[in-house]
Amino acid sequence: MPFPWLECAPPRSDGEDHRVTAATSELASRAGVLYRLGFTQADATARLAAAVAWEYDSGQHGTPATFRRPPALADAAIAKIVADTFARRPG
């Protein structure tokens, strides 16, 4: 008896770009929340960088390449996302 739900779809050709886009928009949203909560830009950057590091770098040894932190989510890139969000003064 075949199980059609057992077959996996092939990965998207733009999967990495799609994940990075989703992650950066989520970081911008979180930075807006932290701004509204009264966090300083430095504290928000440190908090978001720590969250990304935990998500991607916590199991670095033996981690498949799909779960390693992409260069677009480096600490400097996170700092730029936070700075851009704080400059907009989201309210």
Buried (B, 14 or more C-beta within 10 A) or exposed (E): EEEEEEEEEEEEEEEBEEBBEEBBEBBBEBBBEBBEEEBEBEEBBBBBBEBBBEEBEEEEEEEEEEEEBBEBBEBEBBBEBBEEBBEEEBE
